[in-house]
Amino acid sequence: MSNLLTDSRKYLLVLGSLWFQIAFALVLVVGCPNLLSGQSVCCGQSYQETTEIRAGITVGGIGKMGLTLELRRDNRSVNFNLATFSQNDLGMAVTFRQYFGTGGLQPFAGFGLWGAKQFSSGSEETSGTSFLVRMPLGADWRLPGLDHSIGGNLALNRALYIKKSPSLIPPTNNSHRIVPLPQFSYRYGLGLTNSPT
């Protein structure tokens, strides 16, 4: 009986459906923010919530080069990334992030969606569309005394929908495998406001 329970847990968290893994990650990141961020507000106390907008550039990840815009409130953020691998494609990702800690170097975990479109430039190439789910794990380092920060992450990506030419994706390839892609970024703070809660 104990082997059956152990095998079931292993299946759900490691080998099981991607939806179980996504639900588990969402429960940790969204459902338990006070546990993860180390913050607690009790007995009428309040803390300052910081709202910040940061813009910058990215290398790697959803494209060779890209632009990023992050709306951050306290230890959570929504990150928009627009990038391309070449002149014939365009990708956009929206990622929710949870940062941990309060120092200059903050690790983060996230969950998001990435959509990509390939445009046809000739008779040999065909256009295509794909949607992927992504889970980045990384760190962000705010440079001391400046509004600049650099960061890096490794995002685990898995395709949800792919529509491309059969010649581009052979039928023997597994289009639903998990693909890790590294990304590096530079961001500059555009604005900062504090509001008590």
Secondary structure per residue as TSV (DSSP state, phi and psi in degrees):
chain	resnum	aa	ss	phi	psi
A	1	M	-	360.0	-41.3
A	2	S	H	-65.3	-34.7
A	3	N	H	-63.9	-37.9
A	4	L	H	-64.5	-42.7
A	5	L	H	-66.5	-42.3
A	6	T	H	-63.2	-44.1
A	7	D	H	-63.8	-36.6
A	8	S	H	-65.8	-43.9
A	9	R	H	-63.2	-42.0
A	10	K	H	-62.2	-40.6
A	11	Y	I	-65.5	-45.4
A	12	L	I	-67.3	-39.5
A	13	L	I	-94.0	-22.3
A	14	V	I	-116.7	-54.4
A	15	L	I	-103.2	-7.8
A	16	G	S	-73.7	-170.8
A	17	S	-	-59.4	146.3
A	18	L	H	-60.8	-30.6
A	19	W	H	-64.3	-34.8
A	20	F	H	-65.0	-41.5
A	21	Q	H	-67.3	-39.5
A	22	I	H	-64.8	-44.8
A	23	A	H	-61.9	-41.0
A	24	F	H	-63.2	-43.7
A	25	A	H	-65.1	-39.5
A	26	L	H	-65.8	-38.9
A	27	V	I	-61.8	-42.1
A	28	L	I	-68.2	-46.4
A	29	V	I	-77.1	-43.7
A	30	V	I	-97.7	-39.1
A	31	G	I	-76.3	-24.8
A	32	C	-	-126.3	57.1
A	33	P	H	-67.0	-35.5
A	34	N	H	-68.5	-36.1
A	35	L	H	-66.9	-41.2
A	36	L	H	-77.2	-38.5
A	37	S	H	-86.5	-12.7
A	38	G	-	77.9	11.9
A	39	Q	-	-103.1	146.7
A	40	S	-	-146.2	143.1
A	41	V	-	-125.5	118.9
A	42	C	-	-145.0	165.2
A	43	C	T	56.7	37.2
A	44	G	T	78.4	3.2
A	45	Q	-	-75.5	156.4
A	46	S	-	-137.5	161.8
A	47	Y	-	-132.1	162.1
A	48	Q	E	-80.1	124.2
A	49	E	E	-93.1	128.5
A	50	T	E	-102.3	125.1
A	51	T	E	-107.3	129.2
A	52	E	E	-140.2	144.1
A	53	I	E	-117.2	127.5
A	54	R	E	-129.3	137.9
A	55	A	E	-126.2	153.9
A	56	G	E	-177.6	-159.0
A	57	I	E	-124.3	156.1
A	58	T	E	-129.3	152.4
A	59	V	E	-129.1	125.5
A	60	G	E	88.4	-171.8
A	61	G	T	78.8	-116.5
A	62	I	T	-83.9	1.2
A	63	G	E	-174.1	167.2
A	64	K	E	-64.0	-44.3
A	65	M	E	-136.0	147.5
A	66	G	E	-161.1	174.9
A	67	L	E	-113.9	147.5
A	68	T	E	-134.8	146.4
A	69	L	E	-136.5	126.9
A	70	E	E	-123.9	128.5
A	71	L	E	-105.8	111.9
A	72	R	E	-118.4	131.6
A	73	R	E	-125.9	112.9
A	74	D	T	57.4	-118.4
A	75	N	T	-102.1	13.8
A	76	R	E	-123.9	152.2
A	77	S	E	-152.3	161.6
A	78	V	E	-117.8	124.9
A	79	N	E	-114.8	127.1
A	80	F	E	-108.1	130.2
A	81	N	E	-131.2	127.1
A	82	L	E	-120.9	123.4
A	83	A	E	-151.2	166.7
A	84	T	E	-143.3	147.8
A	85	F	S	-89.4	-33.9
A	86	S	S	-148.8	-169.8
A	87	Q	T	-77.7	-8.5
A	88	N	T	-104.2	12.2
A	89	D	E	-147.1	159.7
A	90	L	E	-147.3	132.3
A	91	G	E	-126.9	145.7
A	92	M	E	-135.4	133.9
A	93	A	E	-126.0	140.1
A	94	V	E	-119.2	122.0
A	95	T	E	-131.0	132.8
A	96	F	E	-94.6	132.8
A	97	R	E	-124.3	147.3
A	98	Q	E	-120.4	118.0
A	99	Y	E	-91.1	151.0
A	100	F	-	-120.5	139.1
A	101	G	-	87.6	175.4
A	102	T	S	-127.3	3.5
A	103	G	S	-82.4	-170.8
A	104	G	S	-70.6	-31.5
A	105	L	E	-103.4	114.9
A	106	Q	E	-123.6	118.3
A	107	P	E	-72.6	158.5
A	108	F	E	-147.7	159.0
A	109	A	E	-131.0	150.4
A	110	G	E	-149.9	175.7
A	111	F	E	-150.4	134.3
A	112	G	E	-164.2	-175.5
A	113	L	E	-123.9	145.8
A	114	W	E	-130.1	123.5
A	115	G	E	-113.6	137.8
A	116	A	E	-134.9	143.8
A	117	K	E	-130.3	127.1
A	118	Q	E	-105.6	130.5
A	119	F	-	-101.0	145.7
A	120	S	-	-79.4	132.2
A	121	S	-	-117.8	-1.4
A	122	G	S	-169.7	-179.6
A	123	S	S	-73.4	-23.8
A	124	E	S	-81.8	-24.8
A	125	E	-	-104.4	146.3
A	126	T	-	-119.8	155.5
A	127	S	-	-76.1	160.0
A	128	G	E	-157.1	160.8
A	129	T	E	-135.7	142.3
A	130	S	E	-146.5	147.9
A	131	F	E	-127.1	132.4
A	132	L	E	-131.4	152.0
A	133	V	E	-98.4	142.2
A	134	R	E	-136.1	144.2
A	135	M	E	-130.9	95.6
A	136	P	E	-84.4	143.2
A	137	L	E	-127.2	126.2
A	138	G	E	-168.4	-160.9
A	139	A	E	-145.2	149.9
A	140	D	E	-124.5	130.4
A	141	W	E	-118.3	113.2
A	142	R	E	-83.1	121.4
A	143	L	-	-67.4	137.3
A	144	P	T	-61.5	130.9
A	145	G	T	74.1	4.2
A	146	L	S	-126.9	166.3
A	147	D	S	-93.5	21.9
A	148	H	E	-105.1	150.0
A	149	S	E	-147.6	151.7
A	150	I	E	-124.8	153.9
A	151	G	E	-156.3	167.4
A	152	G	E	-150.5	150.3
A	153	N	E	-152.2	162.5
A	154	L	E	-120.2	113.5
A	155	A	E	-100.7	132.0
A	156	L	E	-90.3	120.8
A	157	N	E	-117.0	140.4
A	158	R	E	-141.0	133.0
A	159	A	E	-72.0	136.2
A	160	L	E	-101.7	-35.0
A	161	Y	E	-150.7	130.7
A	162	I	E	-135.1	129.3
A	163	K	E	-130.1	99.2
A	164	K	-	-141.2	172.5
A	165	S	-	-65.7	140.4
A	166	P	T	-58.6	-26.5
A	167	S	T	-71.3	-25.5
A	168	L	T	-81.4	-33.1
A	169	I	S	-122.7	99.3
A	170	P	-	-60.6	146.9
A	171	P	T	-64.2	-18.9
A	172	T	T	-79.1	-17.6
A	173	N	S	-76.4	143.4
A	174	N	-	-89.1	104.7
A	175	S	T	-75.2	-9.9
A	176	H	T	-103.2	15.7
A	177	R	S	-74.9	159.3
A	178	I	-	-86.9	126.7
A	179	V	E	-117.3	118.3
A	180	P	E	-84.1	133.5
A	181	L	E	-130.9	124.0
A	182	P	E	-80.5	151.4
A	183	Q	E	-144.9	141.1
A	184	F	E	-123.0	146.9
A	185	S	E	-143.4	153.7
A	186	Y	E	-125.7	131.9
A	187	R	E	-131.1	148.6
A	188	Y	E	-124.7	132.7
A	189	G	E	-73.7	126.6
A	190	L	E	-95.5	-26.4
A	191	G	E	-165.8	154.4
A	192	L	E	-147.7	128.1
A	193	T	E	-135.5	148.1
A	194	N	E	-116.0	137.9
A	195	S	E	-140.3	124.4
A	196	P	E	-71.1	148.3
A	197	T	-	-113.9	360.0
